[in-house]
């Protein structure tokens, strides 16, 4: 018996009682699992706070590189050689910009820092991984609502540039829902998730292993259950999932599906990005941006260096250095850097002093970010962390998560103060309570 017939028989054997309703409620768990696919994991109001708009915003897309664990600022882009022994084995090297020095793990980015803006005064004010990760993705503290991450805001506020591809993609995230969910905007604004960049979108390979007749039967059965469930619940979220199913199936049959296939890249290109998850992730991000995906997040994990930070940075620093330098260079050569904002960020920095295990503990006071392209001034260095790692050197240059969030929105020409209703009818904007101001001084004059 095929899937469609089986589904009809099951429904026919259930009466219109609570038993049938319970079955249909549980049926939502069937989802796309039978196809080997997965779904990505809802009201505008006026704004009471004035929004600053960039005269001619250039950014149309964002690549958001998240360094998960807390990248040490003193061992990357804001070393403190004057502090002597606390630098341990970290050496300091010159960069393309006179007077600006980096840790020796990043020689390629050092020679390309005339192509991007370095912010040395970012602070989330927390030493908690959970809170820091949440805030850097959503600009709110956890617990008050299921806030949308930055990709979901962009999906909600901007039209698609390529109807055959998702607006947002999240590549090898450590935690489902941090940057990939749609928050209270729902499934249609959630990211398509890629666990391993080298494998592309596994659903395509899995669907290819199923005969056309069997796949068609499964899809019809799934749609039948979804329609029945929607009829009973009248939920917009059910309709969102149904729409996502249709979009996913269309993607798998689209010629643009090849954007997810890294085998299309030459061995030489893959070598430049490096044979690492991060290298493959940023290479895939570049391919997706080339095919007009609006927002791509790439997560690199393993940066919580409480122990043996010198050994860890010797391995991981060059990996990050190589991959990000290759991405920025490729985007510049293709002309896409002008319309693509590339962001490197983390949830907090690290203490400058050395812990008992030759590592550095969490430092909520200040850390570094990189912003490239999208109209940002290249070669600019903004702010500096304090020597005691308890804050930033000049308070007036401190960048909060609110400032960071609205700066990304500002680059794209978005009204970051525009309010939307959550599921419980509360108003939220990208700019948490209107506290943030864009760093308009880091943008080139139009």
C-alpha positions, 0 to 999 in steps of 0.5 A: 500500500502506498503512502497516500493510500495508507494515510487515507485509510488511517484517517478513515478509521478515525472518527471525529473524536478527541482520538482523531484530533490527538492523532492529527496533533501528533502527526505534525511530528511526521514533518519532512522526515519521511522525505529525508528533509527538515524544516527550518526552525508573526504584525508591524506597528509604527515607530516612536523613536526616530530612525537614522537612514543611510543616504545610499545604503549599499549592503544587500546581503550579510555574511555573519561569522560567529566565533562561538566560545569567546575569541580572545582580543589580546590574542587576536586583533588587540594585543597588549605587548606592553603588558609583558608576560600576560602575552605568554607565547603570543607575538605581535606583528605589523599590519597593512595599516601603520601603527596597528598590530595583531597577534601573530596567528593572523598574518593574512588578515593583518595584510588585508586590514586595509579592506575592512573596519576593525572594532575594538570596543564591543561589549555585551556586558555578560560572561555567560555563554548562553546570554552572550550568544543570545544577545549577539544574535537577537539583541534581547536578553533571553526569557522575555519572548522568543525573539527573532535573530538577525537573519529572521529580521532581514527575512521579514523586512526585505524581499527575496533576491532569488525566489528559488533559494531561501532568504537565510541559511545557517551553516553548522550551528552549534545550537539549533534555534540560536541563529536559525529559528524564526523566533515569533516571526515563524517558520517562513522566516527561519533559516535553512540549516546546513550541519556540514558545509562539505555535504551541502544540503543533504535533503537533495541526496536523500530525495534522489535515493527515493523513486519519483512515485514513492516520493510523490506518494509521501508528499501527498500523504504529508500534505493531506495530514497538514491540511487536516491539521490546519483545518482543525487548528486554524494556525498560521504556524501550520500554514507557514510550515506548509509553505516552507514544504512547498518552497523546499520541494521547489528548491530541490528541483531548481537549477539553483540547487547547485549553489549548495554543491562545493564540488563545483569549486576547484581544488585550488579555491578550496585550498585557499579557504583551508581544509576545515569546517570553517573554510568549507563554511565560508566557501559555501557562504560565498557561493550562496551570496553569489546566488543572492541569498540574503543572509548566511551565518557561519558558526565556528566552535571551540573557542572557549579557551580556559586551558592551554590557549597558546596551543589552541590559538596556534591551531585555530587562529591560522584556520580563521585567518586563512578562511576569512582572508580568502572570503574577503579577497574573493568578494572584493575581486568579484565586486560583491564586497560592495553589496555584502556586509561581512561580519565577524563577531563573538559573544564576549572577549577574554581576561588578559591575565593567565589562569592556572591552566594556561588559559584565559577566562571569560572577559565581558568588558570588551572585545573585537569585531570585524566589519567588511564591505557593505559601504563600511570604510576600509582600513578604519580602527574604531575603539580599543579595549582596556588593558585590564580587560574590564572594559573599553579604553574610551567609554564614548567608543563603547559599542553595545549589542543595540548599537551593533544590531542597528548598525547592521540594519543601518547598512541595509537601509532598514527601519530598525525602530519599526515595531512588530507584534509578538505572539502575545501581542507585545511590541518589539523592534530590532532596536531593543527599547530604542537604545541603540545608535548606528555607528554612522562614522564607520560608513563611507560617504555616499 
